[in-house]
Amino acid sequence: MKEVNDLMGQEALLDRLRHAIKVNKVAHAYLITGEAGSGKRALARAFTEALFCEIEPESEKQGQMDHLRLIETGNHPDVAIVEPEGARIRIDQIRGLQDKFALRSYAGYWKVGIIAGAETMTAAAANSLLKLLEEPSGKAVIMLLAESQSQLLPTIVSRCQIIALKPVPKKQIAVYLQKEYGVSVDAALVIAGLADGALGRAREIIEGDLFQWREKALAVIAAKRAQGLMALDLARSLDAEPGAIEFTLHVFATWFRDLMLVAKGCDQDLLVHQDYLPELLAGSSDYNVLEYQGAIREIKDTLRAINENANRRLALDALFYQMVDLSSFSKVSEVK
Amino acid sequence: MQFTVMQDDLLRCLQMVEKAVAVRDTAPILTGVYLECQNGRLTVRGSDSELTIEAYCSVEVVQEGNLVLEAKFFIPLIRRLPAGEVTVKLRPEQQMLEINAGSGSFQLMIMSGEEYPELDIAGREPLVNISSPLLAKMIRQTVYATEKDSGHSAFTGLLMEGTSEEIRLVATDSSRLCFNRQQLPHGSEFDIIVPARTCTELLRILPSDDESLLEISLLGNQVVFTLEDAVVVSRLLEGKYPDYNRVIPKSGDVEITAPCQELRAALGRANLMGKRGPAIVTFDLADGVLNLRSQDPDLGESEETLVVEHVGEEVKSSFQARFILEMLRTVESEKVTIRLTNGLNPGIMRPADSEDYLYVIMPVRTV
């Protein structure tokens, strides 16, 4: 049941893959792309389950195996999952996969290899995968999961059939959140907006209790006085809870995006922070679009710096301080 | 689950299955050892989903049941226990297994036995029965020639081929090829490629007494070796084994027969001349005297002569010393026959008294 929901909005892709099984046109290799939380794993798993379920009844000889349960618990002997060890997928891991694929399948049906975070493969790992992608022995399928195909070697991409996950419409996510988590209509819409069409991310916002950080972030922006102090206070609490940094910065980025949209008079349905419409209307005239753009760029740079091990506290302090005085961003962007 | 077992029985079972237990696996349950007691018998199983080994011993069962224990702790513990009775008892309320032996008492965390992959070999399709020591000898005389590193081809396994009259084992790494056959009536037609690791593990647990028979059978894509007190199940390798008959030369210029021990000792010395790479030894044969020469520019040279039985012309050919040594180590006869051909044609070796064990070796080009 949960699986079906995870794949909400991607049913067409799964149908396409199921059809390929039915007409016996399953490719050797698939590249499933989509943002973090868009359901790549869910799709890979649903496809894997479909491969083992669409077994024709006459070959029920080994039917005692409970494929679905084994796949769910990660114990299926014919399904190998490769994940980054640390930050990268190393060549030894790909060699291990090749060793597994050199064996005949355990159950006598498909052999499935799922490489999650395929963009983290080292060049050596990716190159050693090429041969396996081209001609795996026996009935075998390899699925590579990556955020975008541009992060992979062209030689890898050209050997795969590409399955691109599309963002799920905001309304659809919102309805799901209301039903599944009992979130209010307004909150559901905002969360759906912040999730950028990735259902997994929407769930993470709710399950990780991240939504409260939006109030804290927007309080800084809405404050009339002592904005600088509030900003530093937010930086301090974020430093203590690094898991919320990405989300909070995303709230700021979408806020400036909304300001741009309001300033240009766009449809309100497109706004993420619809419940703050008065503040957005008031704020949109304060600065010009160039400055908002500069702010968004600076937020992205800061996030990247933090992910690359910059001092969290310093980076956040600097960013928030600048945000209080937005005009500094346009200067920065001009210099750049 | 509760039973009493002799420490040496349990340890013997654990040592049999130990090498099949996954060291690090995506399926955490496989890093454990599966135990099941039923009808006065204890089943011990280890598996990494490629290779599964199961061993049995008789125990005094108080209460039937099954569970999985972390192999890394359980096996060393049993190894260190004093000889004598070991009492094993599950405390269900704590999910702990209590082990009592001598004056010691140990509690181990358990994993659920239901999660462990089942092994049901009832539907297997028997291929052939063979005596354990014979199969062990055949494996020993072939498995060393399988491809070790790189490549994921059929060459990393051992070809087992059966006809109604004989069974054949073949291994090659494309520099040499081992062929071993034994008469075995009432067999069936089959050809399977068994991973070298499975064969090595099988060799380790095969009993050495001449009486015991073992059954080779197929279970889907897996091969099953059924012993008296153990079962080994292994996945097979993909791919088609090349036609090895084309590789085995039918004739040669010269045939020599040499005493195995002496040749082995001489080659052992020649093999030392390999600092930069593998030692190459040149066989130079004239008038019943075999001259063995090897050299290494950084080390020096070695040369010795051996009197051999010699049929044919003069001949000169060079080989990797290690390859020949590996073959000689597995020969049980006193003498070995080598057939050589001038130029870059393969040499062929066999025990002097048998045509059933053939070793084809490619020569090395020397300046």
Chai-1 contact restraints between the chains, C-beta under 6 A:
chainA,res_idxA,chainB,res_idxB,connection_type,confidence,min_distance_angstrom,max_distance_angstrom,comment,restraint_id
A,Q62,B,G220,contact,1.0,0.0,6.0,A-B,restraint_1
A,N75,B,A27,contact,1.0,0.0,6.0,A-B,restraint_2
A,P77,B,S49,contact,1.0,0.0,6.0,A-B,restraint_3
A,I81,B,T26,contact,1.0,0.0,6.0,A-B,restraint_4
A,Q98,B,H152,contact,1.0,0.0,6.0,A-B,restraint_5
A,A102,B,H152,contact,1.0,0.0,6.0,A-B,restraint_6
A,A102,B,L237,contact,1.0,0.0,6.0,A-B,restraint_7
A,A102,B,E238,contact,1.0,0.0,6.0,A-B,restraint_8
A,L103,B,R235,contact,1.0,0.0,6.0,A-B,restraint_9
A,R104,B,N221,contact,1.0,0.0,6.0,A-B,restraint_10
A,R104,B,R235,contact,1.0,0.0,6.0,A-B,restraint_11
A,R104,B,L236,contact,1.0,0.0,6.0,A-B,restraint_12
A,R104,B,E238,contact,1.0,0.0,6.0,A-B,restraint_13
A,S105,B,N221,contact,1.0,0.0,6.0,A-B,restraint_14
A,G108,B,G220,contact,1.0,0.0,6.0,A-B,restraint_15
A,G108,B,N221,contact,1.0,0.0,6.0,A-B,restraint_16
A,S137,B,E238,contact,1.0,0.0,6.0,A-B,restraint_17
A,S137,B,G239,contact,1.0,0.0,6.0,A-B,restraint_18
A,G138,B,E238,contact,1.0,0.0,6.0,A-B,restraint_19
